[in-house]
């Protein structure tokens, strides 16, 4: 995804230009009653996509939809600006193309995957579009030939801002791309891995202004190590740190991969033959891993939330965020889905910042996106050439409208107003959503290598180099099998 801040600026400019008949952006949400003022109609780009209608055909979307990571619009307007923007997006596409949009929604990605496999195996072309997780979902469907190469779907502009550029770069094989992501899935905005901090506690410990560090480029691993020293407390004086004590930092294992990506590390790189190759044991990546371990993998200050159990809770994300929400840790590494879902009623004010850079020489903050949420987008291989024009045009319209109307509402209202709690934290959102990186091995976990890396980064496991060496052969074999599967697909 290209720079998200640019999109917000673009939307503002488009609104100013609306009177001249140009494209328009997000609805005016300045009303105090929480209602949405209808936006001027977005016209120019949509009109370039298709001049034909499709005679009442139905676009059927099978997808994963959860309360904590929603994707399906409401059946009618609700007055909630994001819901209404989604609702209006679909109505605009339906009216312009003369189609109906129908959703088949499950909260279980396994159910989505199984239904898609069953339908395609039977030659059933009921489903036109799939939205589900990349890991544990599309990553199994694509190499088995269940998905269509998106490059041959008419109207799709996969190099545009409204489609994930990380997917375009990292998930293209032999010139073909079967999986993408982007704002067409509302859950895309729930994917980034970030660090939240309790503002009251950082003030009490006289921690330097974290926002200023981010803005001046000094938010680095070294600074992370400095501010988490001498913060944790053994509250019950039993001589050991358990979940009943106070920690400087809490995180789950996904945060390990976020640290790696945030510091400019990589798990795969494109080799001379144009194919991805595993590079986790390169000198550069081992140096990055060692530096992360030196400041994160400390049981006396860091709580591994994978091991936390809260007796009266059943949802893992709830007890992963429980310590932070209840002021028993100063910092927390987690993805935005948990923050949006579980911290809105947190009593203390909190801030949100990107993952730290490796050092100040690193130019940009880099944001890792969790591939486990319902953010992956694909087209079943059963989509016929005749039907592909309707499917591709509808997808492009939905993606474009999601980027120009739904995204700004999600970004400005839900994320900036309901989640972030001050102006500085809102500025952090612009940095975090500048790009979201999806990693090939983070999606496929070849030979368990991705899981090993993220566990070692946060100290859940040790001796990465020796363990990686023992599984490298298997990991390389699985990667080669994946490539062989992709290259054998005939469409």
Buried (B, 14 or more C-beta within 10 A) or exposed (E): BBEBBEBBEBBEEBBEBBEEEBBBBBBEBEEEEEBBEEBBEBBEBBEEBBEEEBEEBBBBBBBBBBEBBBBBBEEEBBEBBBBBBBBBBBEBBBEBBEBBBEBBBBEEBEBBBEBBBEBBEEEEBBBBBBBBBBBBBBBEBBBEBBBBBBEBBBBBBBEBBBBBBBBBBBBBBEEBBBBBBBBBBBBBBBBBBBBBBBBBBBEEBEBEEBBEBBBEBBBBBBBBBEBBEEBBBBEEEEEEBEBEBBBBBBBBBBBBBBBBBBBBBBBBEEEEEEBBEBBBBEEEBBEBBEBBBEBBBBEEBBBBBBEBEBEEEEEBBBBBBBBBBEBBBBBBBBBBBBBBBBBEEBEBBBBBBBBBBBBEEBEEBBBBBBBBBBBBBBBBBBBEEEBBBBBBBBBBBBBBBBBBBBBBBBBBBBBBEEBBBBEBBBBBBBBBBBBBBBBBBBBBBBBBBBBBBBBBBBBBBEEBEEBBEEBBEEBBEBBEEBBEBBEEBEE
